[in-house]
Amino acid sequence: MVFNRPETETPVTAIATNEAYLPFRDYRTWYRITGSLESGKLPLVVAHGGPGCTHDYVDSFKDIAALDGRPVIHYDQLGNGNSTRLPEKGPDFWTVGLFLEELDALLTHIGIRHRYAFLGQSWGGMLGAEHAVRRPPGLKALVIANSPANMHTWVSEANRLRQELPKEVQDRLLKHELAGSLTDPDYIAASRVFYDRHVCRVVPWPPEVARTFAIMDEDNTVYRNMNGPTEFHVIGTMKNWTIEDRLDRIGAPTLLISGKYDEATPLVVKPYLERVPGCEWVLFESSSHMPHVEEKQLCLATVSGFLSRYD
């Protein structure tokens, strides 16, 4: 089923925000609420990708609060951004279970566990699917944005897209991967060619996108341990992850979004459409991995329209 997108853009205005910290285990998780939890509208929790990114690059979703009056909650997952950084922790610490526990703690802390919507972008959507298959009674709507359901398919498609890069770029990538020089500036520059095609096609990157990548450059602990050095060279603990065989357990109404030039290709997102009961799919024709940046107003209006059906 394909959900019809709104064709008009609605201007947004500034709205009140509140930042705070959630005590989680022995650490702190930063979160921000845009709008009022007393509005009566279904609150939306937004989870960033990575694993290991920050809320900055998905910051635009806060404008939904001005569009339709619903509160929007962003948070930096543990180890990232404004939350406690733990560069000394190894792969055994960074698990799906850890981040599910953190999400549950956040929902309880801000008092919305009984009624909320969840939007996860990329890895955030994987986390959202893991959350949703447990059928939490408070989850009233789910948005899976640009997310794989199986990391083997993700890597296969990323490497197919990589083969479409200029041969000189492919050769530079391979040279450094064989040499193990994955932090070499030349490897990073070559990787950026892929990112500019299939991650964010707005050049130069908007400040909020650049900010996330700059923070990851400072501390890539979570990304390095769970994913690996790049989007197409996945050697971390998530390399064999899949949720395909559990997707039929999701009971919440689900919207799937992706971009025409997305590294999350139609084959990558297909399991959600086929296996989540009643899943609706919107493909953004001028976007890659970040429709919320590349076609911001249309993406926000699409998500708002979907969520408004469940207020």
N, C-alpha and C positions, 0 to 999 in steps of 0.2 A: 504493500500500500504506500503510495506517495502522497505526502501532505502538501496541499497547495500553499505556496508562499504568498505573503502579502506583497503587493507591488508598490506600495507607497512608503515613503520615509516619514517618520515622525520626529520632530525636533525634541531634544532632551534638555532638561534644566538641571542645575546643581541641586543636590539633596544632602541632608545631614548624614554624617558618618561617625562611627564610634569604633575605635581600635582598642584592643585589650589582649591579654594573654590567658591561655588555658593551661593550668598546671597539668602536665601529662607525665606519668611515671616520675622520674626525678628531673624533668626538663620543663620547657615552656613552648607552647605552640601559639604563634601569633595569629590573630584573626581580626577581621574588620566587618562590621555590619553597616551597610548602606541602606538608609531608609529605616522604617520603624517596624519592629516585630509586633506592634499593636495594631497594625493596619488592617488585619483580617485577611490579607492576601496570603497565598501559599508561599512561605519563605523558600528561597532558592539558595542552595549551597553549591559553590563553584570550586572544583578541585583542579589544580594545575597538573600539567604533564611532567614528562621526564622519563622515568622517575629522577627527580633531582632539579627540576626547574623551580620557578617561584611564581607567586601570584601576579607579578607585574605584567606579563605578556597576555594574561587573560583578564586584565583589569577592566577592559571595555564592557564586560558583562554587568558591571555596576550600574550602567546607564539604564538597564531594565527597570531599576527602581523608580526612575523618573518617567519611564514610558508607561508603566501600568500600576505603580504604587506598591509593588511587592518588595519586601526586604531582600537584599542580596548579600550573602555571606561569603567572603573570600577568606582563605587561610593559607599560610605557608606550612607545608607538611614538615614534620620533624627532620632536622638536618639541612634545611633549606631556608634561604632568605632571612626573614626576621625571626624565625624560630631558632631554637638551640641548635648550634652546629656541632657535629660530632665527628671530626675528621679522623679520630683514632679508631672508630668502629669499622669492623670488617664485614664481609658478606653475610656472615651468620646473623648479624644484627638486623640488617635491612631486609625485611620480609613483607610479603603481602599482609600477613597477620598483624604486623606492627601497625601498618597504616589503616587497616580496618578498625583496630582497637582505638587508634587516635580519632578516627571519624566518629565512632560511637561516643567517645568521651566529649567531643565537640558538640554533638547533637544534644547530649544530656546537659552539658554545661550552660548552653544558651537557651535551654528549655523548649526545643522544637522537636524532640524525638517522636512525639505523637503525630506530627503533621509537617511535612517538608517535601520539597522537590530537590533533586540532585542533578547537577550538570558536571560531567567530567570530560576534560579535553585530553586526548591522546592517552597517556598513562592514567590520567584522571578518570577517563572512561572505563579503562580496564578495572580500576579500583571500584568505580561505580557499579560495574557488572558483578564484581565479586560481592559487593554489598547487597545488590538487588537479588541475587540468586538465593540469599538467605531469607528472602521474603519478609523484610522488616515491616510491621504493620503501619508504621508512620510514613513510609515512602509512598507518596501519592502520584509522582510523575518522575520520569527519568529521561535525561538527555545524554546520549552517547555521541561525543563530538570527535570525529577523526581518529577513531581508536581501532586497534587490531583486536581480533578475538583469538588469534593464534600467532605466536611469535615466529614460528617457522614460515608461515605465509608472509608475514611482515618482512622478514629478512629476504625471502625469495623475491618479493616484489621490489623491495628497495634495491636489490642488486640488479634486477631487470632494468629499473630506471637508471641505475648507475651506468649500465652498458650503453645508454643513449647519450651520455656525456661525451664531450670531445675526447678523442683518443689520447691526446696529450695529458688531459686531466686524469683519465683512467690510469694511465701509466704512472703518474706521480703518486696516486693513491696506492697502487699496488706496490710500488717500490718501497714506500715507507712502511706498509703493512708487513712486507717480507722482512724488512730490516728491524722492525719493532720500534721505529722512530715516530710513534704516533703523536708526540707532542711537538714535532718539528713544525715551525711556521709554514713551511711549504705544504705539509700534509693538511694543516688547518685551512690554508688558503684554497687548496684543491677541494676540500670538503665543502667549503662555502659555496662553490659552484652548484653543488647538489642542493644545498639549503636554499639558495636563491631561486631555484626552479621548483622545489617540491615542499618547502617548509613555509617560507614567507616570500611572496613575489613582489612585495612593496620594497622598492630600492630607492634610497637607503632604508634600512629597517627603521620603523617608528621607534621613538625613544623607549617606550615600555618594553618592546621586544628586545632591543639592544641591551636594555638594563638587565633583563633576565639572563641573557647569555654572558654578560660581563660578570654577574654574580656567580654564575656557574664556572667561569674561568678562575675565579678566586678560590672556589671550593667545589670540586666536582665529585665529592665522596659518594653521594647516593647514586648519581648517574653512572659513575665508573664501576661501582660494585654491582648494581642491578642491571645496567644496560651494557655499557662498554664505552669505547672511545667515540663512536659516531653512530648515526642512525642506521647505517648499513653494515656496521661491523659489530654485531651484538655478541658479546662473549661473557656477559655478566650472568647473574643468578636467574634472570628472567628469560634466558635464551630458549628454554623449553616450555614456557608457560602457555597454557591454553585454557579457554573457558567454553569452547565450542559445545562440548557434550553436556553442559549444564545450563545453557541459555534458555531452555524451555521451562526452567523453574522461575523465570522472572515473571512476576504478576503485575508490576506497575506499568501503566501506559508509558510507552517508550518512543522517543523521537531520535532518529539517527541522522547526523549531518556529516557531510564531507565535501571536499572540493574537487573540481574537475582535474586539477593538476596535483592533487594530494599524494604524498607518499603513502597515505592510507588509501590505496586504490580501491575501486569497486570490489575486486576480489578479496581484499583485506577486510572490508566492512560487511561483505555479503553474509557471513554467518549470523550477524545480528538481525538482518532483514528477514532471513529465512527461518530462523529458529526462535526468535523472541515473539511470543504471541501478539499479533496486532501491531507490530513495529511499523512505524512510518519513516520514510527516508526523504531527505531533501539534499539535492546535489547543487552546490553553488558553482555556477559556470565560470566565474572569473577568479576563483580562489584555488589555493593549494591547501596547506595544512592549517591555515588560520583564517577561516572565513570571518571570524569575529574582528579581524583586523583588515583583511583584504576587501570584504564587502560588509563592513561593520553595520551600517544601518539596516540593511536587509536581513542580516543574520540575527541581530537583536530583535527585530520585529517578528521574525519567524519563531524564535524561541519564546518570546512574550506571548504571541498568539497561541502557541501550543499550550503553554502553562496556564493561560487564562481559562482554558476549558476545564481546569481541575481546581479552580479556586472555590 
